[in-house]
Amino acid sequence: MNNSLPPSWVRCKFGDLVKISNGYAFKSSDFKKVKENDSDVPLVRQSQLKGSTVDLSDAVYLDCSNLTRFADYVIKKGDIIIGMSGSIGKVCEYKEDIPALQNQRTGRIQPFLENKLEPKFFGLFLSNVEHVLSERARGMGIQNISSKDIENLDFNLPPILEQNRIVAKIEALFSELDKGIESFKTAHEQLNIYRQALLKHAFSGKLTEQWRAENPDNLESAEALLQRIQTERQQRYQQQLKDWEQSKSPPAPLLQRGESGPSTGKENAAAATTPSITTDAVIPPFEKGGLGGISKPKPPKTLPPLTAEELAGLPELPSEWLKVKVSHLLAEDLCNGKSVKDRQGGFPVLRLNALIDGKIDLSISKEGDWTEIQAKNYLVKDGDFLVSRGNGSKHLVGRGGIARIQVGRNNFVAFPDTMIRIRLSNSLVYLDYFSFYWDSPVIRNQVEKTARTTAGIYKINQALIEDYVLPLPCLEEQKVISNLLDSSLSNIDQLDQTITTALQQAEALRQSILKKAFSGQLVPQDPSDEPASVLLERIRAEKAVSDKPKSRKTKHA
């Protein structure tokens, strides 16, 4: 609190002036999810404390008979409600004309002399000390604060007329401030809409329509592109077959040990196509010319046309483009990372939060309980695209980012089981193009549609990723699209950052206004105002009278 106050102000405790009344634990079995009768009464719970006003848009209702039964918990227009559990210190004004009921773990501010105190002034004070209340919260998991914690706050009390002037001044300033904030938020939403529209145009061919018209010699027909994909798949198969043939007689000690290979995240080990990727099952001894139970690679099949279901939701494309699956563009099989415990001095493994805004920060890692040799199959290489396998938010599951190895820095790190590695053929797909596409509405729709939830966690797997469909132009056009997107999205990001900074400054200004208000610096003092010390004494006297126990009446026979 400010050490220097106007002479007409006085220091006291918040509880000298107001009482924080707790709500009631109404039975959930009595809740009505929708208002069935005009007389039904809304229930104000923690979830209704949004912004600066109590929000009844998703409130439950109770029968109107509860207004009489629970008269002490009735909320009327102008009451100030504070969150006391979870949303600690969240302060909202009830502005509805109809009465409401107060649920448990919310507090209602009740001035001892309602006609001599301004409830809004106290609500503004509490919103200014929300961080203090959060620090005093207790409890495991969900934090709670008691009415006594709030009542024990130090408080600077101005005269009642100055309280009114302060509230009027704050409301006027906040009104202008809120208009500016709303404008910034609208601009932020418009930027997001423009970003999505830009990505949609990029991956439907509209962004490079003029470029194609001006560069017909640089284009590759869809037929030629398809043939090149088939050729690459055949070459990859030949290399896998060669590796398999060379590995048919591995060193006996390895096979006799029954060591574990890296996880592919697939259930059937026989489906693996390379000898370097198996399941987590123990590799059996070498038998009948096979490699520890790994089947001989199968030749690739001719790419079948996509089904109507796979094409659903995808835009119409230029005649030179193809619609292909992720599996058609892989340089290696997809691979899940490895789960390892922590161990000081162990080989580093990325943390899940290393995935930031479409990039992988290789410095965000932990030391794992394994060696570099054990981590060999999970080492991150330059150009790896890592995808989040699971998240509590459907909006975040499947987000991906590019790993870039920086020269001169120690970038040796493995990736964890919370990520899936995608290694693409750089002769078929430009990495930046794939990264931009992975963040587009088209791929997000596929990810969020196919993600499955278990125990509140949305998850995707390798099989789903392999079947995601993307539009594929020739490599030259992919680079043009990537350059155009990089330039435009960089400008959008700069504008977005400007808006974010402006919103932060607006919030700082709001706190500055409140700080001045509660230290006597926001409005001028009027010498004719009754001093706050007189008001405080009157409140204490009234409180002392109301606190006296009432004598019981003697019953006469």
Buried (B, 14 or more C-beta within 10 A) or exposed (E): EEEEBBEBBBBBEBBBBBBBBBBBEBEEEEBBEEBEEEEBBBBBBBBBBBEBEBEBEEBBBBBBEBBEEBEEBBBEEEBBBBBBBBBBBBBBBBEBEBBBBBBBBBBBBBBBBEEBBBBBBBBBBBBBBBEBBEEBBEEEEEBBBBBEBBBEBEBBBBBBBBBBBBBEBBEEBBEEBBEBBEEBEEBBEEBEEEBBEBBBBBBBBEBBEEBBEEEEEEBBEBEEBBEBBBEBBEEBBEEBBEBBBEBEEBEEEEBEEEEEBBBBBBEEBEEBBBBBBBBEEEBEEBEEEBBBBBBBBEEBEEBEEBEEEBEEEBEEBBEBBBBBBBBBBBBBBBBBBBEBEEEEEBBBBBEBEBBEEBBBBBEBBBBBBBEEEBBEBBBBEEBBBBBBBBBEEBEEBBBBBBBBBEEEEEBBBBBBBBBBBBBBBEEBBBBBBBBBBBBBBBBBEBBBEBBEEEEEBBBBBBBBBBBBBBBBBBBBBBBBBBEBBEEBBEEBEEBBEEBEEBBEEBEEBBEEBBEBBBBBEBBEBEEEBBBBBEBBEBBBEEBEEEEEEEEEEEEEE
